[in-house]
Amino acid sequence: NMARLVLVVLSLLLAKAASQQSKWIEVKETNAVMGCGDVCTTVSDAKCVGSLSNADECAQTCQNSTTSCTVWTWSASTQHCWHRLDNQWQPATSETTTSGCLAEGDGCAPGCGSCAGGSNSSLVFGDLGGPVSPNSPGVTLDWWVAEDGKYGYQWGNASILTLDLNNSNLRTLATGLAPAILRLGGSPIDSIEYVIGDSQCARGQGTAGGSTKHTCSQVGLATYGCFTGERWRELLQFGRDTGLRVVLGLNACNGRTGSNSTMNFTNIQQLLTFTASLPKDELGALYGFEFGNEILGGGVTADQWGRDANTLVGMIKTTFGSNPLF
């Protein structure tokens, strides 16, 4: 009888454990703790609990946590295990990370599995048949490169500078989105250097992000990437082939000596002159330009940005003249 009682108790414990385990879900190639860089530390909404060998070990630390952990992320590149502190499940795609969350029961992460609430269950749609902007949808390619120690590992070879534009899956997707706007932009935009003709450029050198007196760009003073005329033509060709309309983000920091100083437009003018010299048919996908990325305040004041934006408009009109595309 005692042996039978022990077996019954063990069966109940195993059933309870299995039930608890089933409440958790794991999603590969997702990152639920955006901004978890190379340093294992505590940030505003997450805590790094250490380096672990695999995602399963990370999941166990969250499930066994005494601090009510409901969301975790494990990075294969750093082997760091992170716990979210705010019970938020809003994962983003990332090839090198795996995430998990509590999907059922008290304290579950809203939006995770069948857990009510969160971004997956709070969508409110208007009446069908309403107007849609002709500039919708819009998609972005970013400049982040794989060797970037802070965010590059999340992007792999998806950088504007390296992306395989002949990939059949990419082209199928892009064609399906057409005539969407393809924005070539993102944080490193204000440290990008344009390589036209025989000009020299090297990543990590130069001062494309401002000047020795002032770092204006979000990613630092040195040149983040070298954007060649050849690569620009490839991207314009990609737009024409797929039907996407291309908007190129321009460096709005080069040469600034302070947040109230004007910038050096020499490199932008080189790019504009090169673009205007291309055959008319190559410019069919060019839809416009963007000036800088989230630099107002510390990088440049709003008033100064406005004055420089007006200067840029004049440069574009002068360079392209009566070109009907502009």
C-alpha positions in Angstrom: 0.0 0.0 0.0 2.8 2.4 0.9 4.5 1.7 -2.5 1.2 2.3 -4.3 0.8 5.6 -2.4 4.3 6.7 -3.4 3.5 5.9 -7.0 0.3 7.9 -6.9 2.1 10.9 -5.4 4.9 10.8 -7.9 2.3 10.6 -10.7 0.6 13.6 -9.4 3.8 15.6 -9.1 4.9 14.6 -12.7 1.4 15.6 -14.0 1.7 18.9 -12.2 5.2 19.5 -13.6 4.0 18.6 -17.1 1.1 21.0 -16.8 3.4 23.8 -15.7 5.8 23.1 -18.5 3.0 23.2 -21.1 2.2 26.8 -20.0 5.5 28.0 -21.4 6.3 28.5 -25.1 9.7 28.9 -26.8 10.2 30.7 -30.1 13.4 30.4 -32.0 15.0 33.3 -33.9 13.2 35.9 -31.8 14.5 38.6 -29.4 12.2 39.6 -26.6 14.8 41.9 -24.9 15.8 44.4 -27.5 18.9 46.3 -26.7 20.6 43.4 -24.9 24.1 44.1 -26.1 27.4 42.5 -25.4 27.6 43.5 -21.7 25.8 41.4 -19.2 24.1 43.9 -16.9 20.7 45.2 -15.8 18.9 47.7 -18.0 15.6 49.6 -17.6 13.4 46.6 -18.4 15.6 43.6 -18.3 18.2 41.8 -16.3 21.1 39.6 -17.5 21.3 36.6 -15.3 24.6 35.3 -16.6 26.2 33.2 -19.4 24.5 29.8 -20.0 25.2 27.1 -22.5 21.9 27.0 -24.3 18.3 28.3 -24.5 16.9 25.4 -22.4 19.1 26.4 -19.4 18.0 30.0 -19.8 14.4 28.9 -19.8 14.8 27.0 -16.6 16.3 30.0 -14.8 13.2 32.0 -15.7 10.7 29.3 -14.8 12.4 28.7 -11.5 12.9 32.4 -10.8 11.7 33.8 -7.5 11.1 37.2 -9.1 8.1 36.1 -11.2 10.0 36.0 -14.5 7.6 35.4 -17.4 9.7 36.4 -20.5 13.3 35.3 -21.3 15.8 35.6 -24.1 19.0 33.7 -24.8 21.7 34.9 -27.3 23.7 32.3 -29.1 26.4 35.0 -30.0 27.0 36.1 -26.4 25.4 33.1 -24.5 23.8 35.7 -22.2 20.5 34.9 -20.6 18.1 37.8 -20.0 14.9 38.1 -18.0 12.4 40.8 -18.7 11.3 42.7 -15.6 8.1 44.2 -17.0 6.2 41.1 -18.2 6.2 42.4 -21.8 6.1 40.0 -24.7 6.9 42.0 -27.9 9.6 39.9 -29.7 11.4 40.9 -32.8 13.0 38.7 -35.4 16.6 37.8 -34.7 18.5 34.8 -36.1 20.9 34.5 -33.2 18.5 34.6 -30.2 15.7 32.4 -28.8 13.0 33.6 -26.5 10.2 32.2 -24.4 7.2 33.3 -22.3 4.5 32.2 -19.9 1.5 31.6 -22.1 -1.2 30.6 -19.6 -2.3 31.1 -16.0 -1.9 33.9 -13.5 0.8 36.4 -14.3 1.2 35.2 -17.9 2.8 37.6 -20.4 0.1 39.4 -22.4 0.2 38.5 -26.0 2.1 35.3 -25.4 0.2 32.3 -26.7 -3.3 32.3 -25.3 -2.5 34.9 -22.6 -5.0 37.7 -23.1 -4.0 41.3 -23.8 -0.7 42.5 -25.4 0.0 43.5 -28.9 -1.5 40.3 -30.3 -5.0 40.8 -28.9 -5.5 44.5 -28.9 -5.9 45.4 -32.5 -8.8 47.7 -33.4 -9.8 48.0 -37.0 -11.9 50.7 -38.6 -14.6 50.3 -41.1 -13.7 48.4 -44.3 -13.2 50.5 -47.4 -11.6 53.5 -45.9 -8.9 55.5 -47.8 -5.3 54.3 -47.7 -2.4 56.7 -48.3 -0.7 56.3 -51.7 2.6 56.3 -49.7 1.6 53.1 -47.9 3.0 50.6 -47.2 6.6 51.6 -46.4 9.5 49.3 -45.6 13.1 50.0 -44.5 16.5 48.5 -45.3 19.0 49.6 -42.6 22.7 50.2 -42.6 23.8 48.0 -39.6 26.6 45.7 -40.6 27.3 42.2 -39.3 30.6 43.2 -37.7 29.0 45.9 -35.5 29.6 44.8 -31.9 26.4 46.4 -30.5 23.6 45.6 -32.9 25.2 44.1 -36.0 24.7 40.5 -34.9 20.9 41.0 -35.1 21.1 42.0 -38.8 23.6 39.6 -40.2 24.1 40.3 -43.9 20.9 42.3 -44.2 22.7 45.7 -44.4 22.1 48.1 -47.2 25.8 47.7 -48.0 25.9 43.9 -48.2 22.3 42.5 -48.8 22.1 40.1 -51.7 19.7 42.0 -53.9 19.4 39.0 -56.3 17.9 36.7 -53.7 14.8 35.2 -55.2 12.8 35.2 -52.0 13.6 38.8 -51.3 12.6 39.8 -54.8 9.3 37.9 -54.6 8.5 39.6 -51.3 9.5 43.1 -52.7 7.4 42.6 -55.8 4.4 41.6 -53.7 4.7 44.8 -51.7 5.0 47.1 -54.7 4.5 50.0 -55.2 5.6 50.3 -51.5 8.2 52.9 -50.5 11.6 51.4 -49.8 13.4 53.6 -47.3 17.2 53.3 -47.2 17.8 54.6 -43.7 18.3 54.0 -40.0 20.6 55.0 -37.1 24.0 54.8 -38.9 22.8 57.0 -41.7 24.6 60.1 -40.2 28.0 58.4 -40.3 27.7 57.0 -43.8 30.3 58.3 -46.3 29.6 58.4 -50.1 32.4 57.1 -52.3 32.1 58.7 -55.7 34.9 58.4 -58.3 38.4 58.1 -56.8 37.5 59.2 -53.3 38.9 57.1 -50.5 36.8 55.7 -47.6 37.4 53.2 -44.8 35.0 52.0 -42.1 36.1 53.1 -38.6 38.2 56.1 -40.0 37.3 59.6 -40.9 34.8 61.9 -39.3 31.6 61.3 -41.3 29.5 61.5 -38.1 30.3 65.2 -37.4 33.8 66.6 -36.7 36.5 66.3 -34.1 34.7 69.1 -32.2 31.3 67.5 -32.2 29.9 64.0 -32.5 26.5 64.4 -34.1 25.6 60.9 -35.3 23.9 58.3 -33.1 26.6 55.7 -33.9 29.7 57.9 -33.4 32.1 60.1 -35.2 34.0 57.7 -37.4 32.7 56.5 -40.8 30.3 53.7 -40.3 30.1 52.5 -43.9 31.2 53.4 -47.4 28.3 53.8 -49.9 29.6 53.6 -53.4 28.1 54.9 -56.6 28.0 51.3 -57.9 26.0 50.1 -54.9 23.6 53.0 -55.3 22.9 52.0 -58.9 22.3 48.4 -57.8 19.7 49.6 -55.3 18.0 51.8 -57.9 17.9 48.8 -60.2 16.4 46.6 -57.5 13.6 49.3 -57.1 12.9 49.3 -60.8 12.9 45.5 -61.0 10.5 45.0 -58.1 8.3 48.1 -58.5 9.4 49.7 -55.1 9.8 53.4 -54.8 13.2 54.3 -53.3 13.9 57.0 -50.7 17.5 57.4 -49.8 18.5 58.7 -46.3 21.3 61.3 -46.4 24.0 62.0 -43.8 22.9 65.1 -41.9 25.9 65.3 -39.6 29.0 65.5 -41.7 31.3 68.4 -40.7 29.1 69.8 -37.8 31.2 71.5 -35.1 28.3 71.8 -32.8 24.5 71.4 -32.6 24.0 74.9 -33.9 26.5 74.7 -36.7 25.8 74.1 -40.4 27.1 70.9 -42.0 29.5 70.3 -44.7 27.4 69.4 -47.8 30.4 68.5 -50.1 29.9 64.8 -49.9 26.2 65.0 -50.4 26.7 67.2 -53.4 29.1 64.6 -54.9 26.3 62.0 -54.5 23.6 64.2 -56.0 25.8 65.2 -58.9 26.6 61.5 -59.6 22.9 60.6 -59.3 21.8 63.3 -61.7 24.4 62.1 -64.2 22.9 58.7 -64.5 20.7 57.7 -67.5 17.1 58.8 -67.0 15.8 55.2 -67.1 18.0 54.4 -64.1 16.2 57.0 -62.0 12.8 55.5 -62.5 12.5 54.1 -59.0 14.0 57.2 -57.1 11.2 58.7 -55.1 13.0 61.1 -52.8 15.5 61.8 -50.1 15.5 61.8 -46.3 17.7 64.1 -44.3 19.2 62.6 -41.1 17.9 60.1 -38.6 16.7 61.0 -35.1 19.5 63.5 -34.3 17.4 66.5 -33.3 18.5 67.8 -29.9 22.0 66.4 -29.1 23.1 66.1 -32.7 21.6 69.3 -34.2 19.0 71.8 -33.1 15.6 71.8 -34.8 16.2 75.4 -36.2 19.6 74.5 -37.6 18.3 71.3 -39.1 15.5 73.3 -40.8 17.9 75.7 -42.3 20.1 72.9 -43.6 17.1 71.1 -44.9 16.2 74.1 -47.0 19.7 74.3 -48.3 19.4 70.6 -49.3 16.2 71.3 -51.2 17.9 74.1 -53.1 20.8 71.8 -54.0 18.5 69.1 -55.3 16.6 71.6 -57.4 19.8 73.1 -58.8 21.4 69.7 -59.4 18.5 68.0 -61.1 17.2 71.1 -62.9 14.0 70.5 -64.9 14.2 66.7 -64.5 10.5 65.8 -64.3 11.2 63.1 -61.7 11.7 66.0 -59.2 
